[in-house]
Amino acid sequence: MRTLTRLAAGGAVALALAGAFTAATPAEPAEAVPPFGGLIINSGPQPMFITYNLGDPWGNEAILGDGQASAGNRDADAFYVEAGCRAVYYVTNFGSSYPAGPYTDTTAGWTKISNLQTASVSYYC
């Protein structure tokens, strides 16, 4: 199991180390990219895990630092909530300018977004 809790305490060092945890991922089909694929934005103060494939989440994960967004040419599927942490997020559906939320997730595990959604996530531990 990977955790970011210790990384977040290290600030800039955490983000420098975060690259060591990022897995190489294959390109996805063109029909699965934003705006028709999911997009995740880290709007909070701490780094967070996302995945580009819920079928193999830890083989396709990436780490987003504060203010970063998932790759624009990839379909982001979910973000990860660690045990003892919480994510507060808004979801905007494709074609809408009004976000729904806020939603709060404190259950450890992956929180899925759909292909036509953008999730703006604030992650706290």
C-alpha positions in Angstrom: 0.0 0.0 0.0 1.3 3.4 -0.9 0.8 6.4 1.3 1.3 10.2 0.8 0.7 11.2 4.4 4.5 11.2 5.2 5.2 13.0 1.8 2.8 15.8 2.6 4.6 16.7 5.8 7.8 17.2 3.8 6.4 20.0 1.6 8.6 20.7 -1.4 10.6 17.6 -0.7 7.4 15.6 -0.9 6.7 16.7 -4.4 10.3 16.1 -5.5 10.0 12.5 -4.1 6.6 12.1 -5.6 8.0 11.5 -9.1 9.7 8.4 -7.8 6.3 6.8 -7.1 4.7 7.7 -10.4 4.2 4.7 -12.6 4.6 4.7 -16.4 1.3 4.4 -18.1 0.3 3.5 -21.6 -1.7 5.9 -23.8 -5.4 5.5 -23.9 -7.8 5.6 -26.9 -8.6 9.0 -28.3 -12.3 8.7 -27.4 -11.4 8.5 -23.7 -9.7 11.9 -23.3 -11.1 15.1 -21.9 -13.6 16.6 -22.5 -15.0 13.0 -22.9 -12.7 11.5 -20.3 -12.5 12.3 -16.6 -10.4 15.2 -15.4 -9.2 15.6 -11.7 -7.8 18.9 -10.3 -6.0 19.0 -7.0 -7.3 22.2 -5.4 -6.1 21.4 -1.9 -2.9 21.8 0.0 -1.6 18.2 -0.1 -0.5 15.8 -2.9 -2.9 13.0 -3.8 -3.0 9.8 -5.8 -5.1 9.5 -8.9 -5.5 6.6 -11.3 -6.0 6.4 -15.1 -7.3 2.9 -14.9 -9.5 1.5 -12.1 -9.0 -2.0 -13.5 -5.3 -1.8 -12.4 -5.3 1.4 -10.2 -1.8 1.0 -8.7 -0.3 0.2 -12.1 -1.7 3.4 -13.6 -1.4 5.9 -10.8 0.0 9.4 -10.7 0.5 11.9 -8.0 -0.9 15.4 -8.3 0.6 18.2 -6.3 -1.4 21.2 -5.1 -2.8 23.1 -8.1 -2.0 20.3 -10.6 -4.5 18.6 -12.9 -4.5 15.1 -14.4 -2.9 14.8 -17.8 -5.1 16.5 -20.5 -4.6 13.6 -22.9 -5.6 10.9 -20.5 -8.9 9.7 -18.9 -8.6 10.1 -15.1 -10.8 7.5 -13.4 -10.5 8.1 -9.7 -8.7 9.7 -6.8 -7.5 7.9 -3.7 -8.4 8.6 -0.1 -6.0 7.3 2.5 -7.2 5.9 5.9 -7.6 8.8 8.3 -7.8 11.4 5.6 -10.7 13.2 3.8 -11.4 14.6 0.4 -13.9 17.5 -0.2 -14.7 17.8 -3.8 -17.0 19.4 -6.4 -18.0 17.7 -9.7 -18.8 19.5 -12.9 -20.5 17.5 -15.7 -19.4 18.1 -19.3 -21.4 21.0 -20.8 -22.4 22.5 -17.4 -20.8 25.5 -15.8 -22.3 24.7 -12.4 -20.5 22.3 -10.1 -22.3 19.9 -7.8 -21.2 19.5 -4.3 -19.4 19.8 -2.1 -19.1 16.1 -1.4 -17.0 14.7 1.4 -15.3 11.3 1.3 -13.6 9.8 4.4 -13.8 6.2 3.4 -10.3 4.8 2.5 -10.1 3.7 -1.1 -10.7 4.9 -4.6 -13.4 7.5 -5.4 -14.6 7.1 -9.0 -15.6 9.9 -11.3 -17.4 9.4 -14.7 -15.9 10.0 -18.1 -17.9 13.3 -18.5 -16.9 14.8 -15.2 -14.3 17.2 -13.8 -13.6 16.8 -10.1 -12.0 19.6 -8.1 -10.6 17.9 -5.0 -9.2 19.3 -1.7 -7.4 16.6 0.1 -6.5 16.7 3.8 -4.7 14.4 6.2 
